[in-house]
Each structure stands twice: as structure tokens, then as C-alpha cells.
Amino acid sequence: MSDEIEKALKNTGDAIKEGGHRLEAEGERAKRDIAGDEMTAGEKLGSVGKEVVADGKAEVDKLKRETR
């Protein structure tokens, strides 16, 4: 397989993964917005942690594409 095709395939895969991670982070924000005061402080903290991790994973995927 040529280098350009391989690069395109990897970039596409990383873009898909990035999108999934961004949706996951958005879902956590939405969960907190909808549940609001019904969530305990621990649940909110856990949700924020999941959002931060998902955003971090999305940024890693973005950086992989940019450095390729």
C-alpha cells in the first residue's frame, strides 16, 4: 500500500475516533445540564472527569493527524 493511501486511512480513522470522543464529552456536558441539581457532587465530579478524559483523547487523535 502506498504511503499516501496509508496516511489517508490512518487520518480517517483518527478523525472518526476524534468525533466519537467529542460526542462523548458533549454527552457528559448535556447530562449535567439536564440532570442539574438531581446529580450529587460526586456524580457531577465523575461526569466532569469523563468529559476531560474524552476531550483529551480527542485532542490526541487530532494531534496524530496533524503530525502525520
PDB file of N, CA, C and O in Angstrom:
ATOM      1  N   MET A   1       0.847  -1.169   0.000  1.00  0.00           N
ATOM      2  CA  MET A   1       0.000   0.000   0.000  1.00  0.00           C
ATOM      3  C   MET A   1       0.897   1.237   0.000  1.00  0.00           C
ATOM      4  O   MET A   1       1.892   1.290   0.722  1.00  0.00           O
ATOM      5  N   SER A   2       0.543   2.215  -0.802  1.00  0.00           N
ATOM      6  CA  SER A   2       1.380   3.405  -0.875  1.00  0.00           C
ATOM      7  C   SER A   2       1.267   4.208   0.426  1.00  0.00           C
ATOM      8  O   SER A   2       0.298   4.094   1.177  1.00  0.00           O
ATOM      9  N   ASP A   3       2.298   5.019   0.656  1.00  0.00           N
ATOM     10  CA  ASP A   3       2.331   5.823   1.881  1.00  0.00           C
ATOM     11  C   ASP A   3       1.159   6.792   1.955  1.00  0.00           C
ATOM     12  O   ASP A   3       0.608   7.002   3.035  1.00  0.00           O
ATOM     13  N   GLU A   4       0.767   7.385   0.836  1.00  0.00           N
ATOM     14  CA  GLU A   4      -0.336   8.348   0.833  1.00  0.00           C
ATOM     15  C   GLU A   4      -1.669   7.692   1.185  1.00  0.00           C
ATOM     16  O   GLU A   4      -2.479   8.262   1.917  1.00  0.00           O
ATOM     17  N   ILE A   5      -1.884   6.508   0.666  1.00  0.00           N
ATOM     18  CA  ILE A   5      -3.131   5.795   0.972  1.00  0.00           C
ATOM     19  C   ILE A   5      -3.153   5.395   2.444  1.00  0.00           C
ATOM     20  O   ILE A   5      -4.168   5.547   3.124  1.00  0.00           O
ATOM     21  N   GLU A   6      -2.040   4.889   2.920  1.00  0.00           N
ATOM     22  CA  GLU A   6      -1.948   4.503   4.326  1.00  0.00           C
ATOM     23  C   GLU A   6      -2.167   5.710   5.233  1.00  0.00           C
ATOM     24  O   GLU A   6      -2.863   5.613   6.243  1.00  0.00           O
ATOM     25  N   LYS A   7      -1.578   6.834   4.876  1.00  0.00           N
ATOM     26  CA  LYS A   7      -1.744   8.069   5.650  1.00  0.00           C
ATOM     27  C   LYS A   7      -3.208   8.499   5.651  1.00  0.00           C
ATOM     28  O   LYS A   7      -3.739   8.880   6.695  1.00  0.00           O
ATOM     29  N   ALA A   8      -3.859   8.440   4.504  1.00  0.00           N
ATOM     30  CA  ALA A   8      -5.261   8.827   4.401  1.00  0.00           C
ATOM     31  C   ALA A   8      -6.143   7.923   5.257  1.00  0.00           C
ATOM     32  O   ALA A   8      -7.064   8.399   5.920  1.00  0.00           O
ATOM     33  N   LEU A   9      -5.865   6.630   5.243  1.00  0.00           N
ATOM     34  CA  LEU A   9      -6.643   5.692   6.051  1.00  0.00           C
ATOM     35  C   LEU A   9      -6.461   5.962   7.548  1.00  0.00           C
ATOM     36  O   LEU A   9      -7.433   5.953   8.304  1.00  0.00           O
ATOM     37  N   LYS A  10      -5.238   6.197   7.965  1.00  0.00           N
ATOM     38  CA  LYS A  10      -4.979   6.488   9.372  1.00  0.00           C
ATOM     39  C   LYS A  10      -5.632   7.805   9.783  1.00  0.00           C
ATOM     40  O   LYS A  10      -6.205   7.908  10.868  1.00  0.00           O
ATOM     41  N   ASN A  11      -5.543   8.809   8.913  1.00  0.00           N
ATOM     42  CA  ASN A  11      -6.163  10.101   9.212  1.00  0.00           C
ATOM     43  C   ASN A  11      -7.678   9.965   9.347  1.00  0.00           C
ATOM     44  O   ASN A  11      -8.291  10.567  10.228  1.00  0.00           O
ATOM     45  N   THR A  12      -8.265   9.172   8.469  1.00  0.00           N
ATOM     46  CA  THR A  12      -9.712   8.951   8.530  1.00  0.00           C
ATOM     47  C   THR A  12     -10.098   8.245   9.825  1.00  0.00           C
ATOM     48  O   THR A  12     -11.072   8.617  10.479  1.00  0.00           O
ATOM     49  N   GLY A  13      -9.339   7.240  10.182  1.00  0.00           N
ATOM     50  CA  GLY A  13      -9.596   6.522  11.433  1.00  0.00           C
ATOM     51  C   GLY A  13      -9.490   7.428  12.642  1.00  0.00           C
ATOM     52  O   GLY A  13     -10.325   7.373  13.545  1.00  0.00           O
ATOM     53  N   ASP A  14      -8.458   8.264  12.659  1.00  0.00           N
ATOM     54  CA  ASP A  14      -8.281   9.188  13.782  1.00  0.00           C
ATOM     55  C   ASP A  14      -9.383  10.246  13.816  1.00  0.00           C
ATOM     56  O   ASP A  14      -9.815  10.651  14.895  1.00  0.00           O
ATOM     57  N   ALA A  15      -9.839  10.693  12.659  1.00  0.00           N
ATOM     58  CA  ALA A  15     -10.926  11.671  12.607  1.00  0.00           C
ATOM     59  C   ALA A  15     -12.217  11.073  13.166  1.00  0.00           C
ATOM     60  O   ALA A  15     -12.967  11.745  13.874  1.00  0.00           O
ATOM     61  N   ILE A  16     -12.465   9.814  12.841  1.00  0.00           N
ATOM     62  CA  ILE A  16     -13.659   9.134  13.356  1.00  0.00           C
ATOM     63  C   ILE A  16     -13.565   8.980  14.877  1.00  0.00           C
ATOM     64  O   ILE A  16     -14.531   9.231  15.598  1.00  0.00           O
ATOM     65  N   LYS A  17     -12.400   8.568  15.347  1.00  0.00           N
ATOM     66  CA  LYS A  17     -12.199   8.419  16.795  1.00  0.00           C
ATOM     67  C   LYS A  17     -12.355   9.768  17.499  1.00  0.00           C
ATOM     68  O   LYS A  17     -12.988   9.858  18.551  1.00  0.00           O
ATOM     69  N   GLU A  18     -11.771  10.816  16.907  1.00  0.00           N
ATOM     70  CA  GLU A  18     -11.869  12.149  17.496  1.00  0.00           C
ATOM     71  C   GLU A  18     -13.332  12.561  17.621  1.00  0.00           C
ATOM     72  O   GLU A  18     -13.753  13.072  18.659  1.00  0.00           O
ATOM     73  N   GLY A  19     -14.100  12.338  16.567  1.00  0.00           N
ATOM     74  CA  GLY A  19     -15.515  12.686  16.595  1.00  0.00           C
ATOM     75  C   GLY A  19     -16.261  11.943  17.696  1.00  0.00           C
ATOM     76  O   GLY A  19     -17.107  12.515  18.383  1.00  0.00           O
ATOM     77  N   GLY A  20     -15.943  10.676  17.852  1.00  0.00           N
ATOM     78  CA  GLY A  20     -16.582   9.883  18.904  1.00  0.00           C
ATOM     79  C   GLY A  20     -16.251  10.409  20.291  1.00  0.00           C
ATOM     80  O   GLY A  20     -17.119  10.478  21.160  1.00  0.00           O
ATOM     81  N   HIS A  21     -14.995  10.780  20.493  1.00  0.00           N
ATOM     82  CA  HIS A  21     -14.590  11.303  21.797  1.00  0.00           C
ATOM     83  C   HIS A  21     -15.251  12.659  22.061  1.00  0.00           C
ATOM     84  O   HIS A  21     -15.661  12.940  23.186  1.00  0.00           O
ATOM     85  N   ARG A  22     -15.352  13.486  21.040  1.00  0.00           N
ATOM     86  CA  ARG A  22     -16.002  14.797  21.215  1.00  0.00           C
ATOM     87  C   ARG A  22     -17.491  14.615  21.540  1.00  0.00           C
ATOM     88  O   ARG A  22     -18.037  15.342  22.370  1.00  0.00           O
ATOM     89  N   LEU A  23     -18.142  13.652  20.891  1.00  0.00           N
ATOM     90  CA  LEU A  23     -19.547  13.372  21.202  1.00  0.00           C
ATOM     91  C   LEU A  23     -19.706  12.871  22.639  1.00  0.00           C
ATOM     92  O   LEU A  23     -20.660  13.226  23.332  1.00  0.00           O
ATOM     93  N   GLU A  24     -18.770  12.053  23.066  1.00  0.00           N
ATOM     94  CA  GLU A  24     -18.808  11.546  24.435  1.00  0.00           C
ATOM     95  C   GLU A  24     -18.686  12.703  25.432  1.00  0.00           C
ATOM     96  O   GLU A  24     -19.417  12.753  26.421  1.00  0.00           O
ATOM     97  N   ALA A  25     -17.764  13.625  25.172  1.00  0.00           N
ATOM     98  CA  ALA A  25     -17.587  14.781  26.055  1.00  0.00           C
ATOM     99  C   ALA A  25     -18.846  15.653  26.062  1.00  0.00           C
ATOM    100  O   ALA A  25     -19.283  16.124  27.112  1.00  0.00           O
ATOM    101  N   GLU A  26     -19.411  15.855  24.891  1.00  0.00           N
ATOM    102  CA  GLU A  26     -20.637  16.644  24.775  1.00  0.00           C
ATOM    103  C   GLU A  26     -21.782  15.979  25.536  1.00  0.00           C
ATOM    104  O   GLU A  26     -22.593  16.655  26.170  1.00  0.00           O
ATOM    105  N   GLY A  27     -21.840  14.669  25.467  1.00  0.00           N
ATOM    106  CA  GLY A  27     -22.865  13.920  26.192  1.00  0.00           C
ATOM    107  C   GLY A  27     -22.757  14.102  27.694  1.00  0.00           C
ATOM    108  O   GLY A  27     -23.769  14.214  28.386  1.00  0.00           O
ATOM    109  N   GLU A  28     -21.547  14.133  28.191  1.00  0.00           N
ATOM    110  CA  GLU A  28     -21.353  14.351  29.629  1.00  0.00           C
ATOM    111  C   GLU A  28     -21.811  15.758  30.032  1.00  0.00           C
ATOM    112  O   GLU A  28     -22.440  15.934  31.075  1.00  0.00           O
ATOM    113  N   ARG A  29     -21.492  16.758  29.200  1.00  0.00           N
ATOM    114  CA  ARG A  29     -21.951  18.124  29.495  1.00  0.00           C
ATOM    115  C   ARG A  29     -23.475  18.183  29.487  1.00  0.00           C
ATOM    116  O   ARG A  29     -24.087  18.795  30.362  1.00  0.00           O
ATOM    117  N   ALA A  30     -24.076  17.544  28.497  1.00  0.00           N
ATOM    118  CA  ALA A  30     -25.538  17.537  28.382  1.00  0.00           C
ATOM    119  C   ALA A  30     -26.172  16.827  29.578  1.00  0.00           C
ATOM    120  O   ALA A  30     -27.200  17.260  30.099  1.00  0.00           O
ATOM    121  N   LYS A  31     -25.544  15.736  30.001  1.00  0.00           N
ATOM    122  CA  LYS A  31     -26.067  15.003  31.154  1.00  0.00           C
ATOM    123  C   LYS A  31     -26.118  15.912  32.375  1.00  0.00           C
ATOM    124  O   LYS A  31     -27.104  15.910  33.113  1.00  0.00           O
ATOM    125  N   ARG A  32     -25.068  16.682  32.588  1.00  0.00           N
ATOM    126  CA  ARG A  32     -25.045  17.593  33.737  1.00  0.00           C
ATOM    127  C   ARG A  32     -26.066  18.717  33.568  1.00  0.00           C
ATOM    128  O   ARG A  32     -26.710  19.120  34.536  1.00  0.00           O
ATOM    129  N   ASP A  33     -26.215  19.221  32.350  1.00  0.00           N
ATOM    130  CA  ASP A  33     -27.190  20.277  32.100  1.00  0.00           C
ATOM    131  C   ASP A  33     -28.616  19.798  32.351  1.00  0.00           C
ATOM    132  O   ASP A  33     -29.433  20.528  32.912  1.00  0.00           O
ATOM    133  N   ILE A  34     -28.909  18.571  31.934  1.00  0.00           N
ATOM    134  CA  ILE A  34     -30.264  18.034  32.075  1.00  0.00           C
ATOM    135  C   ILE A  34     -30.540  17.632  33.522  1.00  0.00           C
ATOM    136  O   ILE A  34     -31.573  18.002  34.081  1.00  0.00           O
ATOM    137  N   ALA A  35     -29.635  16.888  34.123  1.00  0.00           N
ATOM    138  CA  ALA A  35     -29.856  16.388  35.483  1.00  0.00           C
ATOM    139  C   ALA A  35     -29.706  17.495  36.512  1.00  0.00           C
ATOM    140  O   ALA A  35     -30.407  17.515  37.524  1.00  0.00           O
ATOM    141  N   GLY A  36     -28.793  18.410  36.249  1.00  0.00           N
ATOM    142  CA  GLY A  36     -28.611  19.561  37.128  1.00  0.00           C
ATOM    143  C   GLY A  36     -28.471  19.211  38.591  1.00  0.00           C
ATOM    144  O   GLY A  36     -27.563  18.484  38.994  1.00  0.00           O
ATOM    145  N   ASP A  37     -29.398  19.749  39.386  1.00  0.00           N
ATOM    146  CA  ASP A  37     -29.326  19.595  40.841  1.00  0.00           C
ATOM    147  C   ASP A  37     -29.673  18.185  41.320  1.00  0.00           C
ATOM    148  O   ASP A  37     -29.466  17.858  42.489  1.00  0.00           O
ATOM    149  N   GLU A  38     -30.194  17.360  40.433  1.00  0.00           N
ATOM    150  CA  GLU A  38     -30.507  15.989  40.827  1.00  0.00           C
ATOM    151  C   GLU A  38     -29.256  15.141  40.979  1.00  0.00           C
ATOM    152  O   GLU A  38     -29.284  14.098  41.632  1.00  0.00           O
ATOM    153  N   MET A  39     -28.158  15.585  40.376  1.00  0.00           N
ATOM    154  CA  MET A  39     -26.896  14.850  40.491  1.00  0.00           C
ATOM    155  C   MET A  39     -26.205  15.225  41.792  1.00  0.00           C
ATOM    156  O   MET A  39     -26.231  16.380  42.218  1.00  0.00           O
ATOM    157  N   THR A  40     -25.593  14.237  42.410  1.00  0.00           N
ATOM    158  CA  THR A  40     -24.804  14.530  43.600  1.00  0.00           C
ATOM    159  C   THR A  40     -23.487  15.175  43.174  1.00  0.00           C
ATOM    160  O   THR A  40     -23.118  15.147  42.000  1.00  0.00           O
ATOM    161  N   ALA A  41     -22.798  15.745  44.132  1.00  0.00           N
ATOM    162  CA  ALA A  41     -21.500  16.369  43.836  1.00  0.00           C
ATOM    163  C   ALA A  41     -20.533  15.324  43.269  1.00  0.00           C
ATOM    164  O   ALA A  41     -19.755  15.619  42.362  1.00  0.00           O
ATOM    165  N   GLY A  42     -20.587  14.119  43.800  1.00  0.00           N
ATOM    166  CA  GLY A  42     -19.717  13.048  43.315  1.00  0.00           C
ATOM    167  C   GLY A  42     -20.027  12.665  41.879  1.00  0.00           C
ATOM    168  O   GLY A  42     -19.120  12.422  41.082  1.00  0.00           O
ATOM    169  N   GLU A  43     -21.317  12.611  41.550  1.00  0.00           N
ATOM    170  CA  GLU A  43     -21.723  12.287  40.182  1.00  0.00           C
ATOM    171  C   GLU A  43     -21.287  13.381  39.217  1.00  0.00           C
ATOM    172  O   GLU A  43     -20.826  13.101  38.111  1.00  0.00           O
ATOM    173  N   LYS A  44     -21.437  14.621  39.644  1.00  0.00           N
ATOM    174  CA  LYS A  44     -21.006  15.741  38.797  1.00  0.00           C
ATOM    175  C   LYS A  44     -19.497  15.699  38.582  1.00  0.00           C
ATOM    176  O   LYS A  44     -19.017  15.905  37.468  1.00  0.00           O
ATOM    177  N   LEU A  45     -18.765  15.435  39.639  1.00  0.00           N
ATOM    178  CA  LEU A  45     -17.307  15.359  39.540  1.00  0.00           C
ATOM    179  C   LEU A  45     -16.892  14.230  38.606  1.00  0.00           C
ATOM    180  O   LEU A  45     -15.989  14.395  37.786  1.00  0.00           O
ATOM    181  N   GLY A  46     -17.546  13.092  38.731  1.00  0.00           N
ATOM    182  CA  GLY A  46     -17.252  11.966  37.846  1.00  0.00           C
ATOM    183  C   GLY A  46     -17.551  12.297  36.398  1.00  0.00           C
ATOM    184  O   GLY A  46     -16.802  11.915  35.499  1.00  0.00           O
ATOM    185  N   SER A  47     -18.646  13.009  36.170  1.00  0.00           N
ATOM    186  CA  SER A  47     -19.030  13.406  34.819  1.00  0.00           C
ATOM    187  C   SER A  47     -18.013  14.381  34.235  1.00  0.00           C
ATOM    188  O   SER A  47     -17.639  14.270  33.067  1.00  0.00           O
ATOM    189  N   VAL A  48     -17.569  15.333  35.048  1.00  0.00           N
ATOM    190  CA  VAL A  48     -16.551  16.285  34.590  1.00  0.00           C
ATOM    191  C   VAL A  48     -15.268  15.535  34.250  1.00  0.00           C
ATOM    192  O   VAL A  48     -14.622  15.835  33.246  1.00  0.00           O
ATOM    193  N   GLY A  49     -14.901  14.576  35.068  1.00  0.00           N
ATOM    194  CA  GLY A  49     -13.704  13.777  34.806  1.00  0.00           C
ATOM    195  C   GLY A  49     -13.803  13.024  33.486  1.00  0.00           C
ATOM    196  O   GLY A  49     -12.847  12.989  32.711  1.00  0.00           O
ATOM    197  N   LYS A  50     -14.965  12.422  33.232  1.00  0.00           N
ATOM    198  CA  LYS A  50     -15.167  11.714  31.962  1.00  0.00           C
ATOM    199  C   LYS A  50     -15.089  12.675  30.785  1.00  0.00           C
ATOM    200  O   LYS A  50     -14.535  12.341  29.738  1.00  0.00           O
ATOM    201  N   GLU A  51     -15.646  13.872  30.960  1.00  0.00           N
ATOM    202  CA  GLU A  51     -15.588  14.876  29.887  1.00  0.00           C
ATOM    203  C   GLU A  51     -14.150  15.275  29.596  1.00  0.00           C
ATOM    204  O   GLU A  51     -13.757  15.367  28.433  1.00  0.00           O
ATOM    205  N   VAL A  52     -13.372  15.509  30.626  1.00  0.00           N
ATOM    206  CA  VAL A  52     -11.968  15.916  30.460  1.00  0.00           C
ATOM    207  C   VAL A  52     -11.173  14.814  29.756  1.00  0.00           C
ATOM    208  O   VAL A  52     -10.373  15.094  28.863  1.00  0.00           O
ATOM    209  N   VAL A  53     -11.394  13.577  30.157  1.00  0.00           N
ATOM    210  CA  VAL A  53     -10.684  12.452  29.538  1.00  0.00           C
ATOM    211  C   VAL A  53     -11.062  12.339  28.061  1.00  0.00           C
ATOM    212  O   VAL A  53     -10.192  12.156  27.209  1.00  0.00           O
ATOM    213  N   ALA A  54     -12.353  12.446  27.758  1.00  0.00           N
ATOM    214  CA  ALA A  54     -12.806  12.341  26.369  1.00  0.00           C
ATOM    215  C   ALA A  54     -12.239  13.478  25.525  1.00  0.00           C
ATOM    216  O   ALA A  54     -11.813  13.254  24.392  1.00  0.00           O
ATOM    217  N   ASP A  55     -12.230  14.706  26.071  1.00  0.00           N
ATOM    218  CA  ASP A  55     -11.634  15.833  25.346  1.00  0.00           C
ATOM    219  C   ASP A  55     -10.151  15.600  25.105  1.00  0.00           C
ATOM    220  O   ASP A  55      -9.636  15.904  24.028  1.00  0.00           O
ATOM    221  N   GLY A  56      -9.465  15.061  26.105  1.00  0.00           N
ATOM    222  CA  GLY A  56      -8.036  14.771  25.956  1.00  0.00           C
ATOM    223  C   GLY A  56      -7.775  13.740  24.869  1.00  0.00           C
ATOM    224  O   GLY A  56      -6.846  13.891  24.075  1.00  0.00           O
ATOM    225  N   LYS A  57      -8.587  12.700  24.832  1.00  0.00           N
ATOM    226  CA  LYS A  57      -8.431  11.673  23.799  1.00  0.00           C
ATOM    227  C   LYS A  57      -8.685  12.260  22.415  1.00  0.00           C
ATOM    228  O   LYS A  57      -8.000  11.913  21.453  1.00  0.00           O
ATOM    229  N   ALA A  58      -9.673  13.153  22.317  1.00  0.00           N
ATOM    230  CA  ALA A  58      -9.979  13.788  21.035  1.00  0.00           C
ATOM    231  C   ALA A  58      -8.791  14.639  20.574  1.00  0.00           C
ATOM    232  O   ALA A  58      -8.447  14.636  19.392  1.00  0.00           O
ATOM    233  N   GLU A  59      -8.181  15.348  21.483  1.00  0.00           N
ATOM    234  CA  GLU A  59      -7.023  16.179  21.133  1.00  0.00           C
ATOM    235  C   GLU A  59      -5.838  15.325  20.687  1.00  0.00           C
ATOM    236  O   GLU A  59      -5.103  15.708  19.776  1.00  0.00           O
ATOM    237  N   VAL A  60      -5.651  14.178  21.320  1.00  0.00           N
ATOM    238  CA  VAL A  60      -4.567  13.275  20.918  1.00  0.00           C
ATOM    239  C   VAL A  60      -4.791  12.805  19.489  1.00  0.00           C
ATOM    240  O   VAL A  60      -3.860  12.790  18.683  1.00  0.00           O
ATOM    241  N   ASP A  61      -6.032  12.419  19.173  1.00  0.00           N
ATOM    242  CA  ASP A  61      -6.340  11.979  17.806  1.00  0.00           C
ATOM    243  C   ASP A  61      -6.121  13.105  16.802  1.00  0.00           C
ATOM    244  O   ASP A  61      -5.625  12.871  15.699  1.00  0.00           O
ATOM    245  N   LYS A  62      -6.486  14.312  17.179  1.00  0.00           N
ATOM    246  CA  LYS A  62      -6.280  15.475  16.310  1.00  0.00           C
ATOM    247  C   LYS A  62      -4.784  15.721  16.082  1.00  0.00           C
ATOM    248  O   LYS A  62      -4.357  15.980  14.956  1.00  0.00           O
ATOM    249  N   LEU A  63      -4.002  15.639  17.144  1.00  0.00           N
ATOM    250  CA  LEU A  63      -2.556  15.850  17.018  1.00  0.00           C
ATOM    251  C   LEU A  63      -1.893  14.776  16.170  1.00  0.00           C
ATOM    252  O   LEU A  63      -0.950  15.065  15.432  1.00  0.00           O
ATOM    253  N   LYS A  64      -2.374  13.544  16.266  1.00  0.00           N
ATOM    254  CA  LYS A  64      -1.827  12.470  15.434  1.00  0.00           C
ATOM    255  C   LYS A  64      -1.987  12.814  13.961  1.00  0.00           C
ATOM    256  O   LYS A  64      -1.062  12.657  13.165  1.00  0.00           O
ATOM    257  N   ARG A  65      -3.186  13.287  13.613  1.00  0.00           N
ATOM    258  CA  ARG A  65      -3.438  13.641  12.193  1.00  0.00           C
ATOM    259  C   ARG A  65      -2.561  14.817  11.781  1.00  0.00           C
ATOM    260  O   ARG A  65      -1.986  14.819  10.693  1.00  0.00           O
ATOM    261  N   GLU A  66      -2.462  15.806  12.646  1.00  0.00           N
ATOM    262  CA  GLU A  66      -1.694  16.994  12.289  1.00  0.00           C
ATOM    263  C   GLU A  66      -0.200  16.727  12.137  1.00  0.00           C
ATOM    264  O   GLU A  66       0.474  17.379  11.340  1.00  0.00           O
ATOM    265  N   THR A  67       0.309  15.774  12.896  1.00  0.00           N
ATOM    266  CA  THR A  67       1.745  15.487  12.833  1.00  0.00           C
ATOM    267  C   THR A  67       2.105  14.470  11.766  1.00  0.00           C
ATOM    268  O   THR A  67       3.280  14.297  11.443  1.00  0.00           O
ATOM    269  N   ARG A  68       1.112  13.803  11.222  1.00  0.00           N
ATOM    270  CA  ARG A  68       1.349  12.782  10.199  1.00  0.00           C
ATOM    271  C   ARG A  68       1.739  13.426   8.929  1.00  0.00           C
ATOM    272  O   ARG A  68       1.984  12.738   7.938  1.00  0.00           O
TER     273      ARG A  68
END
